[in-house]
């Protein structure tokens, strides 16, 4: 992937366009995303969120049962 980072002359002098022989390009290598955003990754994220919710829900229920049976 390449990016234009500048022009060696004032583009206004040539109708607002930088001449191709005066354009400064920088080549930036493509890098894979650090996030796994395919379908399997989305499923894993969903399962993780549901697991956290389920553990919180279970502890809430357990705390309620203990509180009710403990006379509190």
VMD Tcl script that draws the C-alpha trace (Angstrom):
set ca {
  {0.00 0.00 0.00}
  {1.35 3.43 -0.87}
  {0.40 6.81 0.49}
  {0.98 10.26 -0.95}
  {2.65 12.33 1.73}
  {3.55 15.47 -0.12}
  {4.41 17.38 -3.22}
  {7.81 18.89 -3.99}
  {6.23 21.96 -5.64}
  {3.22 24.13 -4.85}
  {0.19 22.38 -6.43}
  {-1.55 25.74 -6.85}
  {1.02 26.63 -9.51}
  {-0.11 23.70 -11.67}
  {-3.88 24.04 -11.38}
  {-4.20 22.46 -7.92}
  {-2.69 19.12 -8.97}
  {0.74 17.88 -8.00}
  {2.72 16.73 -11.04}
  {3.38 12.99 -10.93}
  {7.15 13.48 -11.10}
  {7.03 15.76 -8.02}
  {4.78 13.57 -5.85}
  {6.37 12.01 -2.75}
  {5.16 8.46 -2.09}
  {5.73 6.29 0.96}
  {5.29 2.52 0.72}
  {3.61 1.07 3.80}
  {3.47 -2.74 4.01}
  {0.07 -4.30 4.61}
  {-0.36 -5.75 8.08}
  {-2.97 -8.17 9.30}
  {-5.46 -6.83 11.80}
  {-4.65 -7.70 15.42}
  {-8.33 -8.53 15.86}
  {-9.85 -11.74 14.54}
  {-12.94 -10.26 12.89}
  {-14.04 -13.24 10.82}
  {-17.17 -15.28 11.63}
  {-15.35 -17.62 13.99}
  {-13.87 -14.64 15.84}
  {-17.29 -13.02 16.16}
  {-18.71 -16.25 17.58}
  {-15.86 -16.44 20.09}
  {-16.46 -12.84 21.18}
  {-20.21 -13.52 21.56}
  {-19.59 -16.67 23.59}
  {-17.17 -14.80 25.85}
  {-19.71 -12.01 26.48}
  {-22.50 -14.50 27.19}
  {-20.21 -16.46 29.52}
  {-19.38 -13.38 31.57}
  {-23.07 -12.50 31.76}
  {-24.00 -16.08 32.78}
  {-21.42 -16.17 35.56}
  {-22.65 -12.83 36.90}
  {-26.28 -13.98 36.70}
  {-25.44 -17.26 38.51}
  {-23.59 -15.48 41.30}
  {-26.51 -13.08 41.70}
  {-28.94 -15.98 42.01}
  {-26.62 -17.77 44.45}
  {-26.27 -14.63 46.58}
  {-30.07 -14.22 46.63}
  {-30.60 -17.84 47.70}
  {-27.97 -17.59 50.43}
  {-29.45 -14.32 51.64}
  {-32.97 -15.73 51.78}
  {-32.01 -19.00 53.51}
  {-29.66 -17.25 55.95}
  {-32.43 -15.12 57.37}
  {-30.79 -11.96 56.05}
}
mol new
graphics top color blue
foreach p $ca { graphics top sphere $p radius 0.5 }
foreach p [lrange $ca 0 end-1] q [lrange $ca 1 end] { graphics top cylinder $p $q radius 0.2 }
display resetview
